[in-house]
Amino acid sequence: MRALTLGLSLLLIAGAGRALAADAENGEALAKRWCTGCHVVSDQQRKGTDMAPSFAAIASQANFNEEKLAFFLLEPHPKMSNMALSRGETKDLAAYIAQQKHHH
């Protein structure tokens, strides 16, 4: 019985770790739904606007920080549509943006 309890505890801990990890694939879906009107969000997209930097340019900034970006995305931003993203969604979106550094 003790081994079973320990095993279940480890599964719960492992599952919680995965739940807390950012999901860049979900971030990509969010980016394509909310951000393509202004930002170039991937190397497959051909146009955004001149007023908004591409996600690759954002990720390539020397002071880029995924956690700070996720926090920034929680706040309303005058030039961005009111997305009302959850904390998890902003982490996913920031994780996706971080991946774009290699596509600059």
C-alpha positions as a Markdown table, in Angstrom:
| # | Residue | x | y | z |
|---|---|---|---|---|
| 1 | Met | 0.0 | 0.0 | 0.0 |
| 2 | Arg | 2.8 | 2.4 | 0.9 |
| 3 | Ala | 4.4 | 1.8 | -2.6 |
| 4 | Leu | 1.1 | 2.5 | -4.3 |
| 5 | Thr | 0.7 | 5.8 | -2.4 |
| 6 | Leu | 4.3 | 6.8 | -3.2 |
| 7 | Gly | 3.7 | 5.9 | -6.9 |
| 8 | Leu | 0.5 | 8.0 | -7.0 |
| 9 | Ser | 2.3 | 10.9 | -5.3 |
| 10 | Leu | 5.1 | 10.9 | -7.9 |
| 11 | Leu | 2.5 | 10.8 | -10.7 |
| 12 | Leu | 0.7 | 13.7 | -9.3 |
| 13 | Ile | 3.9 | 15.7 | -8.9 |
| 14 | Ala | 5.0 | 14.9 | -12.4 |
| 15 | Gly | 1.6 | 15.8 | -13.8 |
| 16 | Ala | 1.6 | 19.1 | -11.9 |
| 17 | Gly | 5.0 | 19.9 | -13.4 |
| 18 | Arg | 3.7 | 19.4 | -16.9 |
| 19 | Ala | 0.6 | 21.5 | -16.1 |
| 20 | Leu | 2.8 | 24.4 | -15.0 |
| 21 | Ala | 5.1 | 24.2 | -18.0 |
| 22 | Ala | 4.3 | 26.7 | -20.8 |
| 23 | Asp | 2.8 | 25.2 | -23.9 |
| 24 | Ala | 4.4 | 26.9 | -26.9 |
| 25 | Glu | 2.0 | 25.1 | -29.3 |
| 26 | Asn | -0.9 | 26.6 | -27.6 |
| 27 | Gly | 1.0 | 29.9 | -27.7 |
| 28 | Glu | 1.3 | 29.6 | -31.5 |
| 29 | Ala | -2.5 | 29.1 | -31.8 |
| 30 | Leu | -3.0 | 32.2 | -29.6 |
| 31 | Ala | -0.6 | 34.2 | -31.6 |
| 32 | Lys | -2.3 | 33.3 | -34.9 |
| 33 | Arg | -5.7 | 34.2 | -33.5 |
| 34 | Trp | -4.8 | 37.4 | -31.7 |
| 35 | Cys | -1.5 | 38.9 | -33.0 |
| 36 | Thr | -1.2 | 38.5 | -36.7 |
| 37 | Gly | -3.1 | 41.7 | -37.4 |
| 38 | Cys | 0.0 | 43.7 | -36.3 |
| 39 | His | 2.9 | 41.3 | -35.6 |
| 40 | Val | 4.7 | 38.8 | -37.9 |
| 41 | Val | 4.4 | 35.8 | -35.6 |
| 42 | Ser | 6.2 | 33.2 | -37.6 |
| 43 | Asp | 8.5 | 32.8 | -40.6 |
| 44 | Gln | 5.5 | 31.6 | -42.6 |
| 45 | Gln | 3.7 | 34.9 | -42.3 |
| 46 | Arg | 4.5 | 37.5 | -44.9 |
| 47 | Lys | 3.1 | 40.7 | -43.4 |
| 48 | Gly | 2.1 | 42.5 | -40.2 |
| 49 | Thr | 2.4 | 46.3 | -39.8 |
| 50 | Asp | 5.4 | 48.6 | -39.7 |
| 51 | Met | 4.3 | 49.7 | -36.2 |
| 52 | Ala | 4.7 | 46.4 | -34.5 |
| 53 | Pro | 7.9 | 44.3 | -34.2 |
| 54 | Ser | 8.0 | 40.7 | -35.4 |
| 55 | Phe | 8.0 | 38.0 | -32.7 |
| 56 | Ala | 11.5 | 37.1 | -33.9 |
| 57 | Ala | 12.7 | 40.7 | -33.3 |
| 58 | Ile | 11.1 | 40.7 | -29.8 |
| 59 | Ala | 12.8 | 37.4 | -28.9 |
| 60 | Ser | 16.1 | 38.6 | -30.2 |
| 61 | Gln | 16.3 | 41.6 | -28.0 |
| 62 | Ala | 19.3 | 41.5 | -25.6 |
| 63 | Asn | 17.0 | 42.1 | -22.6 |
| 64 | Phe | 14.4 | 39.5 | -23.7 |
| 65 | Asn | 12.9 | 37.7 | -20.7 |
| 66 | Glu | 10.1 | 35.2 | -21.1 |
| 67 | Glu | 8.6 | 35.7 | -17.7 |
| 68 | Lys | 8.6 | 39.5 | -18.0 |
| 69 | Leu | 6.9 | 39.2 | -21.4 |
| 70 | Ala | 4.2 | 36.9 | -20.0 |
| 71 | Phe | 3.6 | 39.4 | -17.2 |
| 72 | Phe | 3.4 | 42.3 | -19.7 |
| 73 | Leu | 0.8 | 40.4 | -21.8 |
| 74 | Leu | -1.5 | 40.3 | -18.7 |
| 75 | Glu | -1.8 | 44.1 | -18.8 |
| 76 | Pro | -4.0 | 45.9 | -21.3 |
| 77 | His | -1.8 | 47.6 | -23.9 |
| 78 | Pro | -3.3 | 50.5 | -25.9 |
| 79 | Lys | -2.1 | 49.3 | -29.3 |
| 80 | Met | -3.0 | 45.7 | -28.7 |
| 81 | Ser | -6.5 | 44.4 | -28.9 |
| 82 | Asn | -8.0 | 43.6 | -25.5 |
| 83 | Met | -7.1 | 39.9 | -25.5 |
| 84 | Ala | -7.9 | 39.2 | -21.8 |
| 85 | Leu | -5.6 | 36.2 | -21.8 |
| 86 | Ser | -5.2 | 34.0 | -18.7 |
| 87 | Arg | -1.9 | 33.8 | -16.8 |
| 88 | Gly | -1.4 | 30.3 | -18.4 |
| 89 | Glu | -2.1 | 31.6 | -21.9 |
| 90 | Thr | 0.3 | 34.5 | -21.5 |
| 91 | Lys | 3.0 | 32.0 | -20.5 |
| 92 | Asp | 2.2 | 29.9 | -23.5 |
| 93 | Leu | 2.4 | 32.9 | -25.8 |
| 94 | Ala | 5.7 | 34.1 | -24.3 |
| 95 | Ala | 7.1 | 30.5 | -24.7 |
| 96 | Tyr | 6.1 | 30.6 | -28.4 |
| 97 | Ile | 7.7 | 34.1 | -28.9 |
| 98 | Ala | 10.9 | 32.8 | -27.2 |
| 99 | Gln | 11.1 | 30.1 | -29.8 |
| 100 | Gln | 11.0 | 32.6 | -32.6 |
| 101 | Lys | 14.5 | 33.9 | -31.8 |
| 102 | His | 15.9 | 31.1 | -34.0 |
| 103 | His | 13.7 | 32.3 | -37.0 |
| 104 | His | 15.0 | 35.8 | -37.2 |
